[in-house]
Amino acid sequence: MQPINMRRMKKHQSGTITAITADGELGRRIRDMGLIPGAHVKIQGRAPLYDPVALRVMGFTLTLRNSEADFIEVEVD
């Protein structure tokens, strides 16, 4: 299946991170949060205006802005 941008994932959809396309400080910060290639993620929900997005990764809940989710590619289950 073709990887999609995490921003395009719907509520309760899950998948595996295939790539982080951010460089520099943002890329390091995303990886430090546990969002690394091979990690399984599930979208828990979204705010009323769809920003931020809450996701479940490695047993904890994390929220990301859509501007950060744009740099994460996911292969949906």
MMTF fields as JSON, N, C-alpha, C and O atoms, coordinates in Angstrom:
{
  "mmtfVersion": "1.0.0",
  "mmtfProducer": "UNKNOWN",
  "numBonds": 307,
  "numAtoms": 308,
  "numGroups": 77,
  "numChains": 1,
  "numModels": 1,
  "chainsPerModel": [1],
  "groupsPerChain": [77],
  "chainIdList": ["A"],
  "bondAtomList": [4, 2, 8, 6, 12, 10, 16, 14, 20, 18, 24, 22, 28, 26, 32, 30, 36, 34, 40, 38, 44, 42, 48, 46, 52, 50, 56, 54, 60, 58, 64, 62, 68, 66, 72, 70, 76, 74, 80, 78, 84, 82, 88, 86, 92, 90, 96, 94, 100, 98, 104, 102, 108, 106, 112, 110, 116, 114, 120, 118, 124, 122, 128, 126, 132, 130, 136, 134, 140, 138, 144, 142, 148, 146, 152, 150, 156, 154, 160, 158, 164, 162, 168, 166, 172, 170, 176, 174, 180, 178, 184, 182, 188, 186, 192, 190, 196, 194, 200, 198, 204, 202, 208, 206, 212, 210, 216, 214, 220, 218, 224, 222, 228, 226, 232, 230, 236, 234, 240, 238, 244, 242, 248, 246, 252, 250, 256, 254, 260, 258, 264, 262, 268, 266, 272, 270, 276, 274, 280, 278, 284, 282, 288, 286, 292, 290, 296, 294, 300, 298, 304, 302],
  "bondOrderList": [1, 1, 1, 1, 1, 1, 1, 1, 1, 1, 1, 1, 1, 1, 1, 1, 1, 1, 1, 1, 1, 1, 1, 1, 1, 1, 1, 1, 1, 1, 1, 1, 1, 1, 1, 1, 1, 1, 1, 1, 1, 1, 1, 1, 1, 1, 1, 1, 1, 1, 1, 1, 1, 1, 1, 1, 1, 1, 1, 1, 1, 1, 1, 1, 1, 1, 1, 1, 1, 1, 1, 1, 1, 1, 1, 1],
  "groupList": [{"groupName": "MET", "atomNameList": ["N", "CA", "C", "O"], "elementList": ["N", "C", "C", "O"], "formalChargeList": [0, 0, 0, 0], "bondAtomList": [1, 0, 2, 1, 3, 2], "bondOrderList": [1, 1, 2], "singleLetterCode": "M", "chemCompType": "L-PEPTIDE LINKING"}, {"groupName": "GLN", "atomNameList": ["N", "CA", "C", "O"], "elementList": ["N", "C", "C", "O"], "formalChargeList": [0, 0, 0, 0], "bondAtomList": [1, 0, 2, 1, 3, 2], "bondOrderList": [1, 1, 2], "singleLetterCode": "Q", "chemCompType": "L-PEPTIDE LINKING"}, {"groupName": "PRO", "atomNameList": ["N", "CA", "C", "O"], "elementList": ["N", "C", "C", "O"], "formalChargeList": [0, 0, 0, 0], "bondAtomList": [1, 0, 2, 1, 3, 2], "bondOrderList": [1, 1, 2], "singleLetterCode": "P", "chemCompType": "L-PEPTIDE LINKING"}, {"groupName": "ILE", "atomNameList": ["N", "CA", "C", "O"], "elementList": ["N", "C", "C", "O"], "formalChargeList": [0, 0, 0, 0], "bondAtomList": [1, 0, 2, 1, 3, 2], "bondOrderList": [1, 1, 2], "singleLetterCode": "I", "chemCompType": "L-PEPTIDE LINKING"}, {"groupName": "ASN", "atomNameList": ["N", "CA", "C", "O"], "elementList": ["N", "C", "C", "O"], "formalChargeList": [0, 0, 0, 0], "bondAtomList": [1, 0, 2, 1, 3, 2], "bondOrderList": [1, 1, 2], "singleLetterCode": "N", "chemCompType": "L-PEPTIDE LINKING"}, {"groupName": "ARG", "atomNameList": ["N", "CA", "C", "O"], "elementList": ["N", "C", "C", "O"], "formalChargeList": [0, 0, 0, 0], "bondAtomList": [1, 0, 2, 1, 3, 2], "bondOrderList": [1, 1, 2], "singleLetterCode": "R", "chemCompType": "L-PEPTIDE LINKING"}, {"groupName": "LYS", "atomNameList": ["N", "CA", "C", "O"], "elementList": ["N", "C", "C", "O"], "formalChargeList": [0, 0, 0, 0], "bondAtomList": [1, 0, 2, 1, 3, 2], "bondOrderList": [1, 1, 2], "singleLetterCode": "K", "chemCompType": "L-PEPTIDE LINKING"}, {"groupName": "HIS", "atomNameList": ["N", "CA", "C", "O"], "elementList": ["N", "C", "C", "O"], "formalChargeList": [0, 0, 0, 0], "bondAtomList": [1, 0, 2, 1, 3, 2], "bondOrderList": [1, 1, 2], "singleLetterCode": "H", "chemCompType": "L-PEPTIDE LINKING"}, {"groupName": "SER", "atomNameList": ["N", "CA", "C", "O"], "elementList": ["N", "C", "C", "O"], "formalChargeList": [0, 0, 0, 0], "bondAtomList": [1, 0, 2, 1, 3, 2], "bondOrderList": [1, 1, 2], "singleLetterCode": "S", "chemCompType": "L-PEPTIDE LINKING"}, {"groupName": "GLY", "atomNameList": ["N", "CA", "C", "O"], "elementList": ["N", "C", "C", "O"], "formalChargeList": [0, 0, 0, 0], "bondAtomList": [1, 0, 2, 1, 3, 2], "bondOrderList": [1, 1, 2], "singleLetterCode": "G", "chemCompType": "PEPTIDE LINKING"}, {"groupName": "THR", "atomNameList": ["N", "CA", "C", "O"], "elementList": ["N", "C", "C", "O"], "formalChargeList": [0, 0, 0, 0], "bondAtomList": [1, 0, 2, 1, 3, 2], "bondOrderList": [1, 1, 2], "singleLetterCode": "T", "chemCompType": "L-PEPTIDE LINKING"}, {"groupName": "ALA", "atomNameList": ["N", "CA", "C", "O"], "elementList": ["N", "C", "C", "O"], "formalChargeList": [0, 0, 0, 0], "bondAtomList": [1, 0, 2, 1, 3, 2], "bondOrderList": [1, 1, 2], "singleLetterCode": "A", "chemCompType": "L-PEPTIDE LINKING"}, {"groupName": "ASP", "atomNameList": ["N", "CA", "C", "O"], "elementList": ["N", "C", "C", "O"], "formalChargeList": [0, 0, 0, 0], "bondAtomList": [1, 0, 2, 1, 3, 2], "bondOrderList": [1, 1, 2], "singleLetterCode": "D", "chemCompType": "L-PEPTIDE LINKING"}, {"groupName": "GLU", "atomNameList": ["N", "CA", "C", "O"], "elementList": ["N", "C", "C", "O"], "formalChargeList": [0, 0, 0, 0], "bondAtomList": [1, 0, 2, 1, 3, 2], "bondOrderList": [1, 1, 2], "singleLetterCode": "E", "chemCompType": "L-PEPTIDE LINKING"}, {"groupName": "LEU", "atomNameList": ["N", "CA", "C", "O"], "elementList": ["N", "C", "C", "O"], "formalChargeList": [0, 0, 0, 0], "bondAtomList": [1, 0, 2, 1, 3, 2], "bondOrderList": [1, 1, 2], "singleLetterCode": "L", "chemCompType": "L-PEPTIDE LINKING"}, {"groupName": "VAL", "atomNameList": ["N", "CA", "C", "O"], "elementList": ["N", "C", "C", "O"], "formalChargeList": [0, 0, 0, 0], "bondAtomList": [1, 0, 2, 1, 3, 2], "bondOrderList": [1, 1, 2], "singleLetterCode": "V", "chemCompType": "L-PEPTIDE LINKING"}, {"groupName": "TYR", "atomNameList": ["N", "CA", "C", "O"], "elementList": ["N", "C", "C", "O"], "formalChargeList": [0, 0, 0, 0], "bondAtomList": [1, 0, 2, 1, 3, 2], "bondOrderList": [1, 1, 2], "singleLetterCode": "Y", "chemCompType": "L-PEPTIDE LINKING"}, {"groupName": "PHE", "atomNameList": ["N", "CA", "C", "O"], "elementList": ["N", "C", "C", "O"], "formalChargeList": [0, 0, 0, 0], "bondAtomList": [1, 0, 2, 1, 3, 2], "bondOrderList": [1, 1, 2], "singleLetterCode": "F", "chemCompType": "L-PEPTIDE LINKING"}],
  "groupTypeList": [0, 1, 2, 3, 4, 0, 5, 5, 0, 6, 6, 7, 1, 8, 9, 10, 3, 10, 11, 3, 10, 11, 12, 9, 13, 14, 9, 5, 5, 3, 5, 12, 0, 9, 14, 3, 2, 9, 11, 7, 15, 6, 3, 1, 9, 5, 11, 2, 14, 16, 12, 2, 15, 11, 14, 5, 15, 0, 9, 17, 10, 14, 10, 14, 5, 4, 8, 13, 11, 12, 17, 3, 13, 15, 13, 15, 12],
  "groupIdList": [1, 2, 3, 4, 5, 6, 7, 8, 9, 10, 11, 12, 13, 14, 15, 16, 17, 18, 19, 20, 21, 22, 23, 24, 25, 26, 27, 28, 29, 30, 31, 32, 33, 34, 35, 36, 37, 38, 39, 40, 41, 42, 43, 44, 45, 46, 47, 48, 49, 50, 51, 52, 53, 54, 55, 56, 57, 58, 59, 60, 61, 62, 63, 64, 65, 66, 67, 68, 69, 70, 71, 72, 73, 74, 75, 76, 77],
  "secStructList": [7, 7, 7, 3, 3, 4, 4, 4, 7, 7, 6, 6, 7, 3, 3, 3, 3, 3, 3, 3, 7, 7, 7, 2, 2, 2, 2, 2, 2, 2, 2, 2, 6, 6, 7, 7, 6, 6, 7, 3, 3, 3, 3, 3, 3, 3, 7, 6, 6, 1, 7, 1, 3, 3, 3, 3, 3, 6, 6, 3, 3, 3, 3, 3, 7, 2, 2, 2, 2, 6, 6, 3, 3, 3, 3, 3, 7],
  "xCoordList": [0.842, 0.0, 0.888, 1.965, 0.418, 1.144, 1.127, 0.06, 2.29, 2.308, 1.556, 1.59, 0.878, 0.184, 0.732, 1.402, 0.431, 0.809, -0.048, -1.252, 0.535, -0.222, -1.395, -2.418, -1.258, -2.331, -3.602, -4.7, -3.474, -4.627, -5.307, -6.359, -4.733, -5.336, -6.608, -6.72, -7.553, -8.831, -8.83, -7.963, -9.803, -9.942, -10.072, -10.782, -9.402, -9.359, -8.6, -8.605, -7.957, -7.152, -5.761, -5.252, -5.158, -3.833, -2.9, -3.333, -1.619, -0.631, 0.768, 0.958, 1.744, 3.146, 3.886, 3.747, 4.671, 5.457, 6.511, 7.241, 6.581, 7.575, 8.722, 9.843, 8.467, 9.53, 9.195, 8.03, 10.246, 10.157, 10.902, 12.107, 10.219, 10.834, 11.365, 11.946, 11.181, 11.674, 13.172, 13.671, 13.868, 15.296, 15.528, 14.608, 16.739, 17.142, 16.452, 16.155, 16.206, 15.644, 14.265, 13.985, 13.4, 12.054, 12.124, 11.423, 12.96, 13.113, 13.607, 13.125, 14.562, 15.081, 14.011, 13.882, 13.235, 12.178, 11.106, 10.63, 10.724, 9.727, 10.246, 9.511, 11.487, 12.078, 12.223, 12.038, 12.549, 12.674, 11.352, 11.348, 10.237, 8.919, 8.545, 7.474, 9.403, 9.127, 8.505, 8.129, 8.395, 7.829, 8.968, 9.546, 9.272, 10.385, 9.868, 8.843, 10.561, 10.137, 10.012, 10.894, 8.919, 8.64, 7.686, 7.142, 7.476, 6.569, 5.117, 4.757, 4.292, 2.869, 2.113, 2.296, 1.265, 0.502, -0.986, -1.371, -1.806, -3.256, -3.775, -3.422, -4.602, -5.189, -6.313, -7.289, -6.181, -7.19, -8.315, -9.478, -7.985, -9.004, -8.386, -7.167, -9.259, -8.829, -9.623, -10.756, -9.023, -9.715, -10.837, -10.829, -11.797, -12.925, -12.524, -13.225, -11.428, -10.974, -9.869, -9.13, -9.756, -8.819, -7.358, -6.479, -7.077, -5.702, -5.684, -6.314, -5.017, -4.052, -4.712, -5.926, -3.867, -4.301, -3.726, -2.559, -4.545, -4.085, -3.838, -4.682, -2.679, -2.365, -1.764, -1.238, -1.854, -1.345, -0.116, -0.179, 1.003, 2.245, 3.015, 3.165, 3.497, 4.299, 3.682, 4.397, 2.366, 1.695, 1.36, 0.878, 1.594, 1.215, 0.503, 0.597, -0.212, -0.945, -0.124, 0.435, -0.065, 0.738, -0.118, -0.914, 0.03, -0.67, 0.352, 1.426, -0.008, 0.84, 0.041, -1.152, 0.688, 0.072, 0.097, 0.954, -0.838, -0.858, 0.414, 0.869, 0.987, 2.231, 3.367, 4.289, 3.316, 4.312, 3.937, 4.809, 2.654, 2.184, 2.443, 2.503, 2.597, 2.896, 4.205, 4.379, 5.12, 6.443, 6.54, 7.631, 5.404, 5.408, 4.61, 3.429, 5.262, 4.585, 4.231, 5.044, 2.999, 2.477, 1.882, 1.177, 2.171, 1.513, 0.334, 0.513, -0.873, -2.097, -2.394, -2.207, -2.869, -3.25, -4.499, -4.964],
  "yCoordList": [-1.182, 0.0, 1.246, 1.258, 2.281, 3.546, 4.31, 4.486, 4.77, 5.575, 6.894, 7.491, 7.335, 8.617, 9.52, 9.07, 10.776, 11.765, 11.569, 11.342, 11.649, 11.446, 12.425, 12.092, 13.599, 14.598, 14.08, 14.485, 13.195, 12.682, 11.494, 11.051, 10.975, 9.831, 10.242, 11.361, 9.33, 9.587, 9.053, 8.266, 9.487, 9.053, 7.527, 6.939, 6.895, 5.447, 4.675, 3.444, 5.35, 4.678, 4.421, 5.231, 3.315, 2.998, 2.615, 2.319, 2.63, 2.293, 2.293, 2.46, 2.103, 2.05, 3.192, 3.413, 3.911, 5.02, 4.452, 3.526, 5.021, 4.566, 5.554, 5.148, 6.853, 7.853, 9.137, 9.496, 9.819, 11.169, 12.053, 11.881, 12.989, 13.798, 15.138, 15.893, 15.448, 16.711, 16.61, 15.566, 17.698, 17.77, 18.689, 19.356, 18.715, 19.667, 19.461, 18.338, 20.581, 20.57, 19.914, 19.148, 20.197, 19.604, 18.094, 17.365, 17.619, 16.177, 15.49, 14.412, 16.102, 15.532, 15.512, 14.533, 16.603, 16.675, 15.617, 14.994, 15.407, 14.385, 13.004, 12.214, 12.712, 11.408, 11.236, 10.137, 12.31, 12.247, 11.901, 11.355, 12.212, 11.893, 10.434, 10.005, 9.664, 8.255, 7.979, 6.845, 9.0, 8.828, 8.499, 9.382, 7.213, 6.742, 5.709, 5.073, 5.536, 4.515, 3.149, 2.728, 2.477, 1.169, 1.226, 0.197, 2.41, 2.545, 2.471, 3.045, 1.764, 1.641, 2.79, 3.044, 3.483, 4.614, 4.43, 3.779, 5.013, 5.009, 6.407, 6.994, 6.931, 8.25, 8.119, 7.406, 8.799, 8.756, 9.748, 9.453, 10.906, 11.916, 13.201, 13.337, 14.134, 15.437, 16.52, 16.3, 17.684, 18.836, 19.26, 18.859, 20.06, 20.453, 21.064, 20.865, 21.791, 22.364, 21.523, 22.011, 20.247, 19.244, 19.517, 18.866, 20.451, 20.723, 21.055, 22.043, 20.317, 19.25, 17.879, 17.727, 16.9, 15.515, 14.748, 14.924, 13.903, 13.058, 11.66, 11.1, 11.106, 9.773, 8.939, 9.46, 7.638, 6.664, 6.016, 5.478, 6.072, 5.472, 4.932, 5.629, 3.714, 3.056, 3.167, 3.371, 3.036, 2.996, 4.337, 4.378, 5.425, 6.727, 7.56, 7.29, 8.579, 9.478, 10.741, 11.304, 11.165, 12.306, 13.203, 12.703, 14.502, 15.412, 16.119, 16.512, 16.27, 16.938, 17.978, 17.8, 19.048, 20.006, 19.407, 18.582, 19.821, 19.325, 19.707, 18.966, 20.854, 21.267, 20.291, 20.15, 19.617, 18.594, 17.25, 16.513, 16.939, 15.671, 15.61, 14.521, 16.767, 16.802, 16.105, 15.652, 16.014, 15.449, 13.96, 13.391, 13.321, 11.915, 11.11, 11.374, 10.127, 9.256, 7.942, 7.357, 7.481, 6.285, 5.329, 5.748, 4.051, 3.014, 2.53, 1.914, 2.811, 2.525, 1.033, 0.369, 0.503, -0.917, -1.213, -2.352],
  "zCoordList": [0.0, 0.0, 0.0, 0.595, -0.672, -0.79, 0.532, 1.119, 1.018, 2.253, 2.057, 0.98, 3.119, 3.067, 4.17, 5.099, 4.038, 5.024, 6.273, 6.151, 7.466, 8.701, 8.817, 9.416, 8.264, 8.314, 7.647, 8.027, 6.664, 5.921, 6.591, 6.13, 7.662, 8.345, 9.075, 9.575, 9.128, 9.781, 11.21, 11.589, 11.991, 13.377, 13.43, 12.614, 14.371, 14.608, 13.529, 13.551, 12.599, 11.59, 12.174, 12.95, 11.808, 12.331, 11.189, 10.076, 11.496, 10.489, 11.074, 12.279, 10.199, 10.586, 9.909, 8.707, 10.695, 10.142, 9.208, 9.563, 8.003, 7.029, 6.883, 6.575, 7.099, 6.936, 7.669, 7.841, 8.094, 8.647, 7.662, 7.474, 7.034, 5.99, 6.49, 5.71, 7.762, 8.318, 8.595, 9.014, 8.357, 8.648, 9.838, 10.311, 10.305, 11.326, 12.663, 13.07, 13.334, 14.685, 14.729, 15.65, 13.755, 13.747, 13.589, 14.291, 12.677, 12.491, 13.75, 14.1, 14.434, 15.672, 16.754, 17.488, 16.852, 17.859, 17.619, 18.568, 16.365, 16.032, 16.426, 17.018, 16.107, 16.447, 17.966, 18.487, 18.664, 20.122, 20.8, 21.903, 20.154, 20.715, 20.493, 20.922, 19.832, 19.591, 18.236, 17.942, 17.416, 16.079, 15.12, 14.486, 15.032, 14.216, 13.212, 13.457, 12.09, 11.127, 11.799, 12.548, 11.523, 12.104, 13.289, 13.69, 13.855, 15.003, 14.538, 13.51, 15.299, 14.998, 15.667, 16.858, 14.907, 15.442, 15.154, 14.183, 16.012, 15.812, 16.119, 17.142, 15.246, 15.447, 16.47, 16.233, 17.601, 18.67, 18.409, 18.687, 17.883, 17.635, 17.134, 17.03, 16.829, 16.338, 17.038, 17.465, 17.151, 17.715, 16.761, 15.597, 17.227, 16.369, 15.02, 14.028, 14.967, 13.692, 13.051, 12.195, 13.471, 12.95, 13.275, 12.711, 14.159, 14.56, 16.035, 16.413, 16.896, 16.641, 16.516, 16.648, 16.258, 16.158, 17.354, 17.706, 17.972, 19.083, 18.53, 17.829, 18.85, 18.36, 19.47, 20.454, 19.291, 20.258, 19.636, 18.531, 20.352, 19.869, 21.069, 22.072, 20.976, 22.018, 23.41, 24.391, 23.5, 24.788, 25.407, 26.539, 24.712, 25.257, 24.208, 23.011, 24.673, 23.775, 23.567, 24.508, 22.326, 21.921, 21.035, 20.241, 21.155, 20.241, 19.364, 19.82, 18.099, 17.12, 16.367, 16.123, 16.006, 15.092, 13.69, 13.377, 12.856, 11.483, 10.737, 9.866, 11.071, 10.412, 10.722, 9.918, 11.87, 12.206, 11.572, 11.113, 11.55, 10.969, 9.467, 8.895, 8.822, 7.39, 7.04, 5.909, 7.991, 7.736, 8.061, 8.021, 8.385, 8.779, 7.758, 7.535, 7.143, 6.185, 6.859, 7.575, 6.621, 7.293, 6.267, 5.349, 6.43, 5.632, 6.458, 7.508, 5.981, 6.713, 6.69, 5.671, 7.844, 7.96, 7.162, 7.143]
}
